[in-house]
């Protein structure tokens, strides 16, 4: 077990996506509010796929309360700039317009800003814009003294057992039918405009969410940095026939996508967890990883919890800390193609049927295990880490959080996914938009009612002004033609060391 100093050295940060929605529950089609500064350069407030989709980013924190405190302050600043719009508090979107009218993110006239928009245009061409409006929480985490090999071992174990987090924290069992308009979906109708699966935990992480047949063909191994980087580089540099057919540009010269390869850039690779490194200006993420190794890991499968004001609560963060330590400290044999395929099947099974009584999963060591038994075993493994974290921090917050969350195994009705369906049925005639609209209004009111000192207001105003000035500086400094910039950016040699 790690010593106190090491455990106190855990660092964490949160990235939280949310759609901007109108009071009636439809998507806000307005531009990114100027009062929030530049989406290109603001350190804490940007957009994700859509101009209507905010991404709120904390700094790096040593404490759970500190990271939640900063995330709350960023929300407060955002709500003060939104007029009558609100942040949609579900991972599954609000009422969506036709696919082509969902606005993609705009980042100004600089080459780097244009590249960000062209990349999003490409995502829309490849997967449809609706899929990109799904929102979630990304949890960034590091522990002192962990090697690149150590982080890859943790990632392999996370991919084996991360389905547990879908069961415990998944909160997207239903959705508005506008999301799947015109698509095969396999869901059941719950009310006039709401679809669901009765035992689903996270439709966001299931077959309707961030999935792609093209990406399923990428055989990414997590056994070492070299194999991981090589498989990603192949996906980033080899043309993919379906995307070659789309072309980089239209005959009229407008851009369809950044490249015709299977992945345009590293961030297009959808994974429940990523190996990460802070990049230098203009650097490709894959180059940074190859040159300097893994710096932290990014957990990407957490749904927005509509019952938590900022989408995630302290219990979830503490359980994540204990779970990630469990993944890091447990034996982690190399993965195999068969195991990787089984992990994906388990993820989809728990996303769609996680609360189904008697559900059975494929164990990575062979054979089948009941979800209940396997989950109990994993949580028992996390308990020692919760105890060590409490010893380091003082008190019993980690053990208490693990105990409360573990109750969801014996009582599935306590899972956020079950609570969402129960409240929808009880108070909102089974309407997903009706429930989330109400919850979004209540969340907005609660956050606006919190104290927001003048000094905080001035700090966010300063950040917004500085970000706009920085965007203008970048635009003024550009000298390269955009096509030349694009070719240089996607050049395969820029991913190598």
Phi, psi and omega in degrees: 000144182291153178283169185303315184299319179296313182295325176289347179273358175303134176239142184218148174214158184233137168243127185232122179264144174207139173284147168274126184238154175279161180306329181279354177102007175265167180287133174286126183258010180287155176296162174307125186301129182299332179296341179271359178088203184267125177293341179285323193234354180292132184288340187236343185227113179222194173240157179263250180285309189261153171302334182269006187240103180284149170232122183252130192233121176276168167282192181264132187229149177273341185238149178296313181296326181293317182291321177291326178297315179292320179300322178296316179298319179297318176301316181300316179297319181296312183299327179290342181259356190267358184054238185264004175283161176224162175276127180287125192265011176248151174293325179275139194293166172286190177298126185253146173281188177300154187307312187288347179265358173289120187283130177278157183300140178241135188230023176091187191264359180290162178300316182293323177294316178296320180299321179297321179288319179297320175304315180292325174301317178297319177300318178297319179296322187277319189238353187088145183287331182300316182302327184285349181275356173298141182237156180202186178246132172250132183246114181263134193213138174215158177228136182301145171080007181272131179278168173304318179298319179299316179295321178294325174298317178297319180297318179300315180293323178299318180292334176284324191237004182295342176305332180301323181292328176295319179295311187287324190236353178304138185220028181229068181274353185216166179203164174284136186292349176296335182294326184249018182306125177079008181243152167292134184224335177071013180268165177258148179278132181255323176204188189307316183240012183241136177240155182198176164234134191299329181247015182293150174249318187209088177299332177303322184261012179259201187292339180270352186270223183286077181230156179200129177299323180299312182292332179298341181277352180280117181271079182273121175259142180253026185283334176196166181300320184298312182291322179298311182295321182295318181291323177291319180299321178299316181293333183273347187236343181266130180300146180243123191309315182297327181275334171296324180296327178290320181081156178288320182233155172282164176304332180278357176098357175285153183269133175268326186192169181283328182202173179256011179283169183302321173240135176286312178220171185303321185294347179286344181287113182275121178213151180291341181207142182231147169276131188228160177210137174296130184262156175273164182306125177079359184276144173282137180305322182292323176296316181300316179297313183296322185280322190236001175082179182281133180255327179200171177242149183243113178274127191237013185252012182276123173288157165294132177265110184293348179269356179250132186304324180249018173090347178208145181245173183297322180300315181298318181296317181293321177294320176300317179301312181294320181294318180293323174297319177301315179297322183289323189265349180276153174306142183220083179297162179301149176277167177228160177303321180295318181294319179301319179294320179294321177302318180295320179295319178298317179302313182293324181294315181289324178300318185269332190222020191305326182266009180291126181303134176077013183300137183244140179240163177272121180277140184294343177269003179111151179078188182239152177226145174290144179305317184300312182294314183295317180298319179298321179295317180296315182294326175297323176293329179284337187298319181296326179287324176297319179296317180294322178294320176295321179297323180289317186270341189084148180086194182224028185299322183289314180296320181295319179297315181297319180296315180297315183290325180297336177302335182293341176290314180282332184232082183303337180295345178276348179296142177307323181297321178289322180295321178303310182295321181296315181290322177303316182291316187291318191240349189227026178049038179061027178266119178294311180297321179300314180294310184292325176299315178298315182294324178294319177297315182294321179295315178302313181298318182295318182287325177290336181280346180289150176301139178222087187303153179305324182296323177293316178304314181295322180297316180289327175296320179294315178301318180296313181297317180296322181292321178294320178295321179294319177299315180299321179296316179298316181296319181291333185275348182295133176234340186277142171299143186298319182297321176296318178299315181298312181299318179296316185297317186271002181300128184303327183295341180285350179267349183269166176271000000 
